[in-house]
Amino acid sequence: SVFVRHFVSNGPFSRSVSHGSTGEIFRNASLVIQYNRGQFRHRGELDMAEKYNYDLSKAQLKASSRTSALLAGFAMVALVELQYDQNTPRWLLVLLGVVTTLLVSVHLLALMMSTCILPYMEATGCTQDSPHIRLKFYIDLSWLFSTCIGLLLFLVEIGIIFFVKFTSVEYQLAGYITTAMLIPVVIVFVIFSYLIHKSRVTYTLGRFKHKVDTMKQFLDVEAQIPKASLRTVKDI
């Protein structure tokens, strides 16, 4: 009793029990023990399913910011460092400028959304105050811009750069060959993206179905147990 009084009086709940009764002291002592063991939960803390969504959104924002910054910087360097010749077709230069503008704009939008949302998620932590719940649309949009649209535009940018470089030395055949090699790469990219997304959704639905079946089995077993046995178990 004396140890508990001393422990509580020096703990984080000392103010609330300084003038309390013995029952309040023991009750707050258990809170202190839970607090020191890491079992003290904030009332705004998320559950396991919501914590998964929080971690997923945070990982998506980090990946989007890194990928977008890298590819946008590469596109700008390629536009500035390319050697343009008088023999380069004007339509090819216009196409290069349009694709580069779209590529940089898409990645900068993804980078802006990631940079604006991620600091607040890290500051609030895994709680109900985290902005990932309300701003889920913008997080998914940033992920789509960075990993889907941005990467496709990056592949198109590479093909145009091939044409510009080989046209400047009057060897367009190499431009056609390298661009033709990019076509199966784009197809494989789209197929892999679809298969990965399909596998992830199938696995998630399978896990959900397994949990539902397990819950049904548990409820069926509980329904078959006589009520007298349930009262005995509760009394125990």
Summary of the structure (lengths in Angstrom):
residues: 236
radius of gyration: 29.7
end to end distance: 28.9
largest distance: 94.0
contacts: 632
relative contact order: 0.08
helix: 81%
strand: 1%
